[in-house]
Amino acid sequence: MTAVTDEDHGKGDTAGKPDGRWDDGLIARRAAEAREAEDAARPTSAEDDAEPQVEAYAPADGPLPTRLDALRELVGLSRARLDRDTLAEAGRVLDEAAARQRLSSRHTVIAVAGATGSGKSTLFNALAGAPISDTGLRRPTTSQPIACSWTDGAAGLLDRLAVPGRLRRRPHPGPAAFDEALQGLVLVDLPDHDSAATEHRDQVDRVLALVDAVIWVVDPEKYADAALHERYLRPLAGHAEVTFVVLNQTDRLPGEAADLVLDDLRRLLDEDGIALGEHGEPGATVMSLSALTGDGVPELREMIGRFVSDRTAATRRLSADVDAAAARLRKVYVADGRPGLGERAREEFTDRLADAVGAAAAGQAAEREWRRNASRACGTPWLRLWRWYENRGLPGSLDRMGQALTPPEEELTARQRVEQAVRIVADAAADGLPGPWAQAVREAAFTGARGLPEALDELAAKAGASGASKRGGGTETGRSTVPQLGGRPPKPPRPKWWPAAVLAQASMTLLQIFGGLWLVGQIIGVLEPGLVTPALIMLAGVVGGPLVEWACAAAIRGPARRYGQDAERRLREAAAGCGRARVLDPVAAELVRYREVRERYVTVTEFSTTGR
């Protein structure tokens, strides 16, 4: 067995001896002699004498840094809306990516994994060129991860994998150790993934989440094992580019049986969703060999050499991890259709609030009030006297009814209408959103709707007060006020031409009185007889009064209508403003937040290497 290296101190295989050489028995001394001969044959340079440098991992100008930044922002923006368990995998990927980026970029960590008796330790030793990992009939043979590093500077990576110093090795001096393509390789032999010991399986799961690539070793008996496919290969289908699947022990298969088993293995991998790297396309490498006889091992070593010399394994692994995390988060970020709050939904919400506060009824009441006041001001004195007599304190009169407050039943109905309007607009805004964001939109709407009926009443009253302080043009609609919930608007103002109409009506009344007195004087003999003139004067007053009232009624139709419309508009705007501030704006803020996280999610998945 080769010597144990002290990677914890960054000295590789030079620790423990004053002259910098390791010594662990006969094999070690022979290896040292072989190394001296090799060093003597090679020309020395300044680089040979220099201390090995560890380059921090830094992917150059690729999409991975952008995707990691987007994923980090995505997690930050989502913490208040998604539970911790949902974001746990994304957080783990970010932590592991940050840890890997702080370590060496010159090394590629490849784990050798397999089931009990698959021959993975034998393959591990064949690749290292020395019996580093124990093999035998006793199961399980490998109880802890064993690492073999071809070059110095991998201590940090092995510390991350929690490989103890006593289980860190160097390849046996020979062609495998000095293969230029393998410089930077860190090979890790894992315990059996189907071991009866739970701690062994836990170690396998832990290390597989941290290495840059995996060599899965299967044998002709267990290559279709459900535990392997369902627990490892299928969940890691997105990591095909950093996966090797090796059918070992082909020396046990007669004739063309090895090819048949290999074809069936490819079929199973395809069913698992693993892309196969055939015909130059990216994907998993699938091959057969015999670690015991060495058949196919050089080909695998050559493939690993090209893989290591490319120095992109860590980037591919991290990209696949990001793809997997994004795939798990898809259901909480990708909506069905185009969610949002359209203009139509906003208008319908405003209409429902206006209906709840009775904006249309208030406008009609204001118009009727205008007409009533005009009729009182411009009507004949006799008609006004009659109306006063009809309405003098009688219960149920229009004046008393108008001053009555809205019954509690109507207030309850108005409150229910407001709640219904909020519920409908919340459902419209949340339609098609993923569950957590739909819930956030509804909560924003319902939270803002608390106290909305009272706020509508208060704002309606303020709108009425502001309307009463304004003057409006030739129609004199300026003093129009908006009725608040359960109340009645003040008396509308009189147009400028009303005094002239009142004067004309008074003149018609005086003509009636004058003509009537003239006729009475003639009847009692005080005045000279002559019925034509006083009758005509009295007739002019009698006919002129209703004509003036009719003319005034025709003249006030337009101003009365505009007054009612103005009252309705003010109350409608007050309701719309209150609903917008309390409900629509919070809902819109949640939708904007969702669009932000959706943009980050698109950035995360835009450069996916696995098509997820």
Salt bridges, closest charged atoms under 4 A:
ASP6 OD2 - HIS9 ND1 2.61
ASP8 OD1 - ARG168 NH1 2.93
ASP13 OD2 - ARG35 NH1 2.39
ASP13 OD1 - ARG170 NH1 3.88
ASP23 OD1 - ARG29 NH1 3.80
ASP39 OD2 - ARG21 NH2 3.83
ASP39 OD1 - ARG42 NH2 3.02
GLU51 OE2 - LYS11 NZ 3.67
ASP69 OD1 - ARG72 NH1 3.05
GLU73 OE1 - ARG600 NE 2.48
GLU89 OE2 - ARG92 NH2 2.96
GLU89 OE1 - ARG328 NH1 3.41
GLU96 OE1 - ARG160 NH2 2.94
ASP152 OD1 - ARG170 NH1 2.82
ASP159 OD1 - ARG168 NH2 2.55
ASP189 OD1 - LYS120 NZ 3.46
ASP192 OD1 - LYS120 NZ 3.38
ASP194 OD2 - LYS222 NZ 3.58
ASP205 OD2 - ARG231 NH2 2.64
ASP212 OD2 - ARG100 NH2 3.06
GLU221 OE2 - ARG252 NH2 2.78
GLU241 OE1 - ARG316 NE 4.00
ASP263 OD1 - ARG266 NH1 3.42
ASP264 OD1 - ARG267 NH2 2.70
GLU271 OE2 - ARG267 NH1 2.84
ASP272 OD2 - HIS229 ND1 2.47
ASP272 OD1 - ARG234 NH2 2.97
GLU278 OE2 - ARG266 NE 3.15
GLU302 OE2 - ARG306 NH1 3.17
ASP310 OD2 - ARG316 NH2 3.03
ASP321 OD1 - HIS239 NE2 2.57
ASP321 OD1 - ARG317 NE 3.01
ASP323 OD1 - ARG67 NH2 2.27
GLU348 OE2 - ARG344 NE 3.29
GLU348 OE1 - ARG352 NH1 3.96
ASP351 OD1 - ARG572 NH2 1.94
ASP355 OD2 - ARG417 NH1 3.53
GLU367 OE2 - ARG371 NH2 3.53
GLU369 OE1 - ARG372 NH1 2.54
GLU369 OE1 - ARG488 NH2 2.66
ASP399 OD1 - ARG376 NH2 3.03
ASP399 OD1 - ARG488 NH2 3.89
ASP427 OD1 - ARG442 NE 3.19
GLU454 OE2 - ARG415 NH2 2.69
GLU458 OE2 - LYS462 NZ 3.47
GLU476 OE1 - ARG471 NH1 3.96
ASP566 OD1 - ARG569 NH2 2.34
ASP566 OD2 - ARG570 NE 2.74
GLU573 OE2 - ARG569 NH1 3.20
GLU590 OE2 - ARG81 NH2 2.70
